[in-house]
Amino acid sequence: MKGDLNKDGKMSPYEKKRDAAIKKAMGNTTTAKDGKGTHKTKDGRTAKKGLWYNIHKKKKAGKKMRKKGEKGAPTEKAIKRSQKTSKKP
C-alpha cells in the first residue's frame, strides 16, 4: 500500500511483518500462489513439497542419505506417516 511506504519508497520492517500477518490471517499466503511450497509430480499433479520430494531431490543430486539415528535423518515415524498419506495411482 502507498501509505505504508517510507520516503525511500520501501516498507519498514514493522510494516512488512504487519502485512504478512494480515495476509496470513486472511488466508492469502504466497507459497501456494507462487509455487514455492508445491511441485509438479511425474503424472502432472501439483503436490506439496514433503519428505519424498526432498529424498528424490537429494538422490538425483548424487548426495548420500543420512544413516538411521543421525541428526537430521527422517525418523521411522516420519517415513511411515508419509507413506500412509502419499497417494499412488
C-alpha positions in Angstrom: 0.0 0.0 0.0 1.2 3.5 -0.8 0.6 4.8 2.7 2.9 2.1 4.2 6.0 3.2 2.2 8.9 5.1 3.7 10.3 8.2 2.0 12.7 5.8 0.1 9.7 4.0 -1.4 10.3 0.9 0.8 8.3 -0.7 3.5 9.6 -0.6 7.1 10.3 -4.0 8.8 7.3 -3.3 11.0 5.1 -2.8 8.0 6.4 -5.9 6.3 5.6 -8.1 9.4 2.2 -6.4 9.7 1.4 -7.0 6.0 2.5 -10.7 6.3 0.3 -11.2 9.4 -2.7 -9.7 7.7 -2.2 -11.9 4.6 -1.8 -15.0 6.8 -5.0 -14.2 8.8 -6.9 -13.7 5.5 -5.5 -16.9 4.1 -3.6 -15.1 1.3 -0.2 -16.8 1.7 2.1 -16.5 -1.2 3.6 -20.0 -1.0 0.6 -21.6 -2.6 0.3 -19.0 -5.4 3.9 -18.7 -6.5 4.6 -22.4 -6.3 7.4 -22.3 -3.7 5.6 -24.8 -1.5 4.5 -27.0 -4.3 5.9 -29.0 -7.2 4.7 -30.9 -10.2 4.7 -34.7 -10.0 5.6 -37.1 -12.8 2.0 -37.6 -13.6 1.3 -33.9 -13.8 -0.4 -33.3 -10.4 0.5 -30.4 -8.1 1.7 -31.6 -4.7 3.2 -30.1 -1.6 7.0 -30.5 -1.2 7.5 -33.1 1.5 9.7 -35.9 2.7 9.7 -37.9 -0.5 10.3 -34.7 -2.6 13.4 -34.0 -0.6 14.6 -37.6 -0.7 14.3 -37.8 -4.5 15.9 -34.4 -5.0 18.9 -35.5 -2.8 19.3 -38.8 -4.7 19.2 -37.0 -8.1 22.0 -34.7 -6.9 24.1 -37.8 -6.1 24.3 -37.0 -2.4 24.4 -39.7 0.3 21.4 -40.1 2.6 21.9 -39.8 6.3 22.0 -43.0 8.3 19.3 -44.1 10.7 19.6 -42.2 14.0 21.8 -39.4 12.7 20.9 -35.9 13.4 18.6 -34.6 10.6 17.7 -38.0 9.3 14.0 -38.8 8.9 12.6 -41.0 11.7 10.7 -44.2 11.1 7.6 -42.5 12.2 8.0 -39.7 9.6 8.6 -42.2 6.8 5.6 -44.3 7.8 3.4 -41.2 8.0 4.5 -40.0 4.6 3.9 -43.5 3.1 0.4 -43.5 4.6 -0.5 -40.1 3.2 1.0 -40.4 -0.2 -1.5 -41.2 -2.9 -0.3 -43.6 -5.6 -2.4 -44.1 -8.7 
